Amino acid sequence: MRNVIAIDGPSASGKGTVAARVARELGWAYLDSGALYRLTALYAREQGVTWTDEAAVAKLATDLPVVFDGERVLLNGCDVGATIRSEAIGMGASKVAALPQVREALLQRQRAFAENGGLVADGRDMGSVVFPQACLKVFLTASAQVRAARRAKQLGIACGGAEFDRILADIQARDAADTNRSTAPLRQLPDAYLLNTDHMGIEEAVNQVLDWFNRACA
Ligand code: CDP
């Protein structure tokens, strides 16, 4: 698929920021697939459905009343953009994302984003399951320590204290859950370019992806 760039990677690697910037540079649409899993977790909590009830959560995922309106994310008409970013909902997203029926329920909804032109999609299984024919696949990562430091900075938390240790532990727990699950685990594909951003800023990462794009998708 000449019109799809798939960017996968672990939690807090910065892939969302890079993917959105690449999409803007190309004038393409951007899919934050993690948001769909977060929305499913939030919707289940609102409806009183436990995150492990596969059939019930999958039903909610199929019917997800979501509207993406520019920067805003509306669930049942309410702006939930900030709510879905909480650590609690992130953990819930990781739980519902391990259920095969839920992943199946969200598959067509994700593919539909590529029907009207170019798409940059970010997540855990963009290159392996959702868009295996993408013309460019990138595995964007950084060490857990660096990712924790970035998240701490976002939250205004000093490096090194107990709060920082908790962030690092959350990131490691999510890495383990996303990597070790049997359905659509997070992994670097043989045909994906590796982008390690340990010592790289956003600008440089965006330029690297655009450079690969020009070579692989032209
Ligand atoms: O922001 P962060 O990178 O921490 O997470 P996210 O991309 O918003 O995704 C939240 C959770 O959804 C992840 O921990 C994954 O378990 C799950 N997810 C997934 O399984 N497949 C995707 N394509 C995207 C997210």
Residues whose N, C-alpha, C, O or C-beta is under 5 A from the ligand:
A	BS01	CDP	P10 S11 A12 S33 G34 A35 Y37 G90 A93 S94 A97 D122 G123 R124 D125 R174 D178
